[in-house]
Amino acid sequence: MLTSVYADKHFSDSPRIPVWWGLDREVYLFATRRVGLAIFPLIGAAVLVFAAGRGVEFFHQVFISLGLLVVYLIYLQAVDKNLTQ
């Protein structure tokens, strides 16, 4: 969540951010900044709640969390690259 707060301040100049790219690297879908930054953490939280409900061990939940964080950082890098073009 802290990453989303930082990204919200970083992208404060843009009212909309890209959330969906095609294979040709063209943006197909934009969302408002706060919605676009909240989608992935909400999906990550749902995945972790599902994993906890299925009895996944804590160590594996930490591993899943770190993987989701890396993917989210890659997404933020793509958003930043697209907005600075």
Secondary structure, DSSP 8 states (H G I E B T S, - for coil): -HHHHHHHHHTTT-SEEEEEE-TTS-EEEEEEHHHHHHHHHHHHHHHHHHHHHTT--HHHHHHHHHHHHHHHHHHHHHHHHHHT-
